[in-house]
Amino acid sequence: MSAEKVSTSTKTAIGIAHSKLILIGEHAVVHGQPAIAIPFPLIGVETVVEYMPGPLKLDSSFYYGPLHMAPEELRGITNCTTDTLEYLDLPAEDMIIRINSSIPPGKGLGSSASVAVSIIRSLFNYADRECTQEELLKLAHIAETYAHGSPSGIDTFTITSDSPIWFEKNHPIERIGVKEDLHFIVADSGQDADTRTSVQSVTRLLKKAPRKIQRKLDRIGELTHDAKGALEKASKHFLGYMLNEAQKELEYLGVSDAVLNRLIRFARQEGALGAKLTGGGNGGCIIALAQNEVHCKQLAEKLKQFGAHTVWPFVLKKNG
């Protein structure tokens, strides 16, 4: 599409994306093991692209101004934006990109990937182009590579899905059928997680003690397979046990800090069937599996009173 066609004072386009959670398989997925991730629609990103004369501008809660002057921490987003514009043959001028996100960054909830997906969709809409899944994943990978170093790709796949996914590097993505409604609570520790640093630390451990750490990663892979079976056979108590066992391995890998551990222990004491960190760890969030809807609401309130920064109770709906 030519610049003349899109450069009109009434041109506006919107792109949206929801968040994601990793249920089980964190860190091991980077090293070839499977992981299960679930869409998290309670929070998300809306990006609006509008015509505005002059250099391309970015309007976000972190920065407002010309895209080329955005701070280093937004490099993944700026690279993703400029590459998408080049791909669409759109000039990097005469527009403003407004990002409105309810996803707290640095919590392992897929903030960077959600923002990237939202921006890409908005720019494709601005250019009156359909965006294929392949194009979306390829362009979003640019932002994810900057954010996480060597991303597994699980964030982008889940953010573009409406059902739980089974993700394994170099294997086709599978949708997972859930046989019963499952009630979860996500609780924010109040501490930012640094996924990139956590991923690098596990990689260093693997190089230092390959046999020992590989056993831990393999164990997380086994637990992930068992968790898939629990989802498909409506066995929430078994699923809870798998989540607890995975947490033990993540603690061994050094990615679960004292604040996360405290929230996890409390959730279990208050009746959670299972609880673990979700995402990169060392800050960020935990996920707890409640017994039922009533217990979910009660546990969410107790976690908030206990000191969780933000709490989101939600239900993973039966889909199989």
N, C-alpha and C positions, 0 to 999 in steps of 0.2 A: 504494500500500500504506500502511496506517495505521501510526502509530508503535507502537501496541500490538502489532502483529503481529511487528515486528522487535525490539522491546525485550525479549528474553528472555535469560536468563543463559547459555543454551547456543548463542546465535546466533554463528556464525562464517562468514566467506566469504573466498575467496581469488581474487586476480587476478594473472595473470602476463603478462610481455612480454619478448621477446628484444631484442637490440641491432640496430644497423644500421651499414653502411659505405656511403659514397659511393665508387663505383668511379671515376667520371669525371663532370665537369660542375659541380664546386663553383663557387660564386659566379656563374657564367654562368646557372645555373638560376634565380637570383633575378631576373634581368633578361630572362626569356623564352626562354632557350635550354633544350634538354633536358638531362637528367642520368640516369645509370644508378646505381641503388643496389641493394645486396644485403643480404639478412638475415644477421645475424651471431649465430648461436645459441649460441656458446661462452660468452657472458655475458648476463645479463638481470636482471630485477627480479621479485620476488614480494611482493605486498602482501596482508596479512592484516587483515581487519576483524573486531573482536570487540566484544561487549557489555562496556561498562564504565560504571558510573553516573557522572554528572557531566558536565562540559563535554567536548566533542569534543577528543580528544588525538591528537597526532602522535608517533610513535616512530620515529626514523630515526637514522642515524649522525651527522647534522648537528645535530639538535635533538630534544629530548624535552619535551613540555609541551602546554598548550592550543593548539589550532590558531590561534586569533585572536591569540596572542602570538608566533607564529613569526617569525623574523628576515626582513628585507627580501629577502634573496637567495632565500628560498623563496616569494616572493609568487606566482609563476606556479603553483606547486603548490597553495598555499592557495586561490587564486582558482578554479583548476580543481576543487578538492575542493568548495568551497562552491557553485559553480554546478552541479556534478553532483548534490549533495544537493538543491538547489532543484528541479532538473529531475525528480528522482525523488520529490519531495515527502517527503523524509526530514528530520527535525529534526537540527540540528547539535549533538547531545548524546548522551550515554549510549553512546558507542562510542570505541574507540581504533583508529587506523590505523597498523599496523606495516609499515614499508617496509624490505625487505631487498634490497639491490642489489649485484651484482658488477660493475656498469659504472662505471668511473672517470669522474667528472664532468669536464667541461672538456676532453675529448679528441676531440670530433667524432664520438663513437660513438652519439649519440642518447640520452644519459642522461636529459635532461629529458623528452623525448617518451616514452621507455620507462617512466619513473616515472608519468607522467600516464596512459598507457594502462593500466598495471597498476592504478592507483588507481581509474580509471573502471570497469574490469572487476570489481574487487572490490566496489565499491559497488552496481553493478547486480546482482551475485550476492547481495549482502546483502539487496537489495530483492526478490529472486526475480524479476528482470526480465531478459529477453533484451536484449542490446545490439547494435543494428544497426551496420554499418560506418559509415553516415552519422552516427549519434549519436556514435560513438566519435571520428571525425575532427573533428566540430564541437566537442566538449567538450575534446579534447586540444589543439585549436588555441589555446585560451585560455592554457595553460601555455607553448606554443611562441611565442606572440606576445610574452609577457613575456621569455622567454629570448633570443629572436633579433631582436626588433624587427619585422621583416616577413618571417616565415618562408615558405619556398616550399611547405611542406607535405610535402616528400619524406620527412622523418624518420618522420612518423606513418604514411604510406602503407606504407613499407618495413617498419616494425616490426609492422604488422598483416598482412604478407604472408609466404608461405613460399617465394617464388621471386623472382629478380631482377626489378626493375621499371624500366620506361621512364617517366620523369616529365617532363611539360612542362606549364607553367601553362596553365589553361583548355583542356586537352585530356584526353581519356579516358586513364586509366592503362592501360598495356600490360604484360603479363607477357612476359618474354624467355625464349626457349628456348635453353638452353646445350647445345651439341653434344658437349662433352667435359668430363671432370673437370678443374678448374683448381685448382692448389695455390698458395695465397697465404700471406704472412706479414704480420701487422699488428704493428708495433713502436711502442711508446709512447716518445716523446722524453723523457718525464719533466717536460716543461713543460706547464702548463695553457694551453689555447687559449681565446680569447674570441671565439666566433663572432659575437656581436652587434657587437663593435667591428670585426672584420674585414669583415663585411658592410657596415657603415657607411663604412669606409675606401674600399672599392671603389666604393660609391655616390658618394662625394665625388670620387673620381678621374674617374668617368664624367661628372659635372657640369663638372669643370674642363677635361677634354680629351675631349669626347664622341666625336669621330670616331676618335681613336687607341684609346681604351679599348674602344669598341664593336667595333672590328676584332678586338681580343683576345678579347672575349666571343664574337664570331661564330666565331672560330677554334676556341675550346673546343667550341662547338656542333658544328662540322664533325667534330672529333675524336671527339665522343661518338657521332655517327651512324656513323662508321667503326668505333668500338669495338663498337657493337651488331652490325654485320655480322660482325666477328671472332668474337664470342660465338656467333652463329648458324651460322657456317661452320667452326667448330673450327679457328681460326687463332690459336693462342696467341702465336706470335712477332709477328704483326701487332698483336695486342692489346697486347703489351708495348711496342711502338713507339708506339702511341697514348698509352699512359700516360706515357711519357717526354716526348712532345711536349706533352701537357697540362701537365705539370710546368713546362715552359719558360714557358708563358703565365701560370701561377699565380705563378711567380717574378717575372715582369714586373709583375704586379698588386700585388706587394709583400706577399703573404700567406704566403710561405714563408721562415722564418727560418733562421739559420745552423745551428742544431741539427738541424732537419729536413733541410736540404740535406746536411749531413754524413752522416746516416744513409742518405739516398737514394743518394749517391755510393758509399758503402760497399756497399750492397746490389747496385748495378750492377757494381761491381768484382768482387764475389763470384759473379757469374753470373746475377743476376736478369734476366729478360727485359724487365722494366719496373718502375719504382718512382716513386712520387709521394706527395705528402701526401694525406690523406683527411680531409675535414671542413673546418672554417673556416680552419685553418692558424694560423701564428704560434704554434706550440706544438701539442700534440696528437700525432697519430700519422701514420705513413707506412704505405702498403700496397705490398708488393712481390710480383710474379708470379714464382714459381719455375719451374724447368724441368720438374720432376716431383716425385713424393712424396719420394724420397730426398734430392734437392736441397733441398726445402722444409725438411726436418728439419735438414739441415746449415746452411742459411742462417739458420734461426731461432736455432740455437745460436751461430753467429758474430755475429749482430746483438746477442745478449745479452752476449756477451763484449766486444763493441765498445762497449757502454755503454747499449744500449736499456734502458729502465726495466722494461718488461714486454713479452713477446713471445708472440703467439698464432699458431701455424701452423694453418691450416684448409683444407678443401677445399670448393670450390663444385661441387656435384655436377651432373653431366649431367642435364638435365630435359627435353630435347627431341630 
